[in-house]
Amino acid sequence: MPERKVHIAENQNYGCIQCGRCCRRFHVLMSEDEVLRLGRLLASRPNDLPKEFVTRIDGKPYFARRPSGACVFLDEETGYCRMHSLFGFEQKALSCRGYPVNIASSFPGEVSAIARQDCPAVQQNAGRPLTRQRREIEGLVEELDPQRPFTRRVLEGLDRKAVEAMVGLLVEIMRDETPVPPRQRAGTFRDVVVRLEKIKDFANDPVALSEMLPNLLAKARAASGQRAEAGLSGFSRAVFRTWLGACLRRDTELVRPGVVQRVLRMWTMLQLTFGHGSLHRLGWEHPRTTLDQCPIFGAQAEPSDDAAWASYRRWLVSRLEAYQFFGVTFYDEPFFPGLRALALTYPLVLAAARHHSRSRGANRIEEPDVHYGIGAIDHTLGRSPLMQYPPWRIVENHFFTRWDKLLATLGWE
């Protein structure tokens, strides 16, 4: 493999907290070589580990799971992986060793690495800085060998300096320590994206761009303080609930779906569309309460403070600086559709966090609610088998152009 430059998120920490959620949440894919290697390893010494550890899904090998949903190698009493305990970390499957690091090609000859927010340890920013784990990450890059760098199409004709300047401006918004309401910061971010797209034809002129960006940011900050008087129509509310449900679906949990399972999933999505039903039926980590018990629209709520959203800002900075929001990390979509999708994570996380806070009887979003919302949305952002289809880009654009109305309906934070 040719040597590549590896960019690692500088604002993230990670150290496993032995919660075992990744060993319960995912169907972990193996290569055929790993199946043979692990089989020989298990046969090499007597122990009580399961010898039948593979299940086939659409012909591909995955680690088998118990009826509880846990991996067959998870010790449910201690929360430890028994393969890890007996044979060491390096003997585990690549998918297990790599999680929660997400590695992707960026510019030609370069790779980026960030930590996934569907890991509780990453949400808490617990452990060593990711940058101090470079040796391990570079080893993963060598094994994975990602090969899909940005093309001119996904860059929309922008050169690297223009991309860096635009992304740098958005990072500045998220890193600004000035306390402002979360919706105002998110509104500034969204409005900057709108204005950047309007000047993209001039962006490759570094002198012109450097002159335009400060004025553009000032105008966006002034506009973000405005509020819409009217909210979404009933139709748009139904579409948003459908979209949120699609973003929260755990399709990896629906293995070998039969007719009954498909009908039940469709029924659940239909209930959510009309403001009923429980998100828990889309994934076990979601609240068991229903949308009519804990609505995401309408009801008044006490505003949260900016500090509760620190993890959200950190998440966006890591995605931005690693360029993991377009191209291969977002359904091969170009730069600006990726930026729009990143801006739209705020209303999605807000809706999920508000439902979560109300499910625990609170009327104010706190940090754990934001952690839940980020993890729920990041789990599928750019990775969902369902969300890859073009009609969802139409839905995203629908709400991007109705930003103020959407936030007025969700409730201003």
C-alpha positions, 0 to 999 in steps of 0.5 A: 500500500502506498504511504498516505498521510493520516489526519486524526481528529484533534478534539476527541478522546477515546478509551473503552469503558467496557459498557458492552453496547457495541457487542450487543448493538451490531452484527459484526462482519468478518472476512472469510480469512478471519473466519478460518483464522479465528476457527483455528485459534479456538481449536488450538486450546481447550476452553468453553468458548463456542465453536460455532461462532458464525452466522450467515446473513445474505451469504456473508459471515457475521459473529453469531449472537445469543437470543439476548442479542449479545455476541456469543463471545461477550461475557455478560457478567463482566462486560468483557470480550472473552476472545480478548481476555484469552487471546489478546486484542490483536487476535480479534476481528478487524471490525472489533479492533477498529470500532469506534474509529471511522476511517475514510479517504479524503484528498488523494493520498490522505486518510482521516480518522474520527471516533464514532458518536454511537459509542458512549465513551466517545460521547463522554470524551473519555480516555486518551486523545485520539491523536495519541493513538496514531500507531494503532490507527495507522495500523488499521489504515494499512489493513483497511486500505481505503481507496475512494478519495475525493473527485472533482465531482464531489468537490464541486470544482472547489480547490483545496484552499477553498474547501479549507477556508470554508470548512475553517469558517464553520469550525470557527462558529462551532469552536466559539466559546461565547455563550449563545443559545444553541439554536442561534449557533446552529442558525448561524452555521446553517446561514453560513452554508447558504451564503457559501453556496451562493459564492462558490463560483468565486471561491477558488480566488483566495483573495476574493474569498478572504475578503468575503468570509468575514462579511458573510459571517457577520451577516449570518450571525445577524440573521440567526437571531430572527425567529419565524412566527409560523411553524410547519404545516401538518404535512411537513410535520408528518414528513419530519416525523417520518424522516426522524424515524428513518434516521433512528432505524436500526436496520442491522437489527432486522436480520432475515426479515420475514413478511411479519417483521416487514409489516410490523416495521412499516406499521411502526413507521406509519404510527410515527408519521402520525405522531404515535408509536414508540421509537423503541421498536426501531432500536432497543436503546430508544425510549419506550415512551410514545411520541404522543406521550413525549411529543417532539412538537408543540409543548413548551419546554425550558430552554437548555443552555449552551454548555449542554450542547458542548458534545454536539459542537465537538462532534461537528468540529470532528466531522468538519476537520476530517472532511467526513460529511461528503463523498464516501462518508455521505452516500457519495454526495458533493460538498454542499449537500454534505454541508446541508446535511451536517447543518440539519443534524441540529433539528434532528438531534434536538428532536431526539433529545427533546423526546428523550428528556421528556421520556425521563419526565424532564422539561429541559434538555440536559447533556445526557439527552444531547448525548443520546441524540448525537449517538442516535443520529451519528449511527446512521449519518452516511451509513444507513442502507435506507437513507442512501436513496435520492428521495431523502436528499429531497426531504433534506432540502425541504427542511433546509429551506424551511429552517426557521419554521422547523425550529419554531415547530420544534421549540426554540432552544 
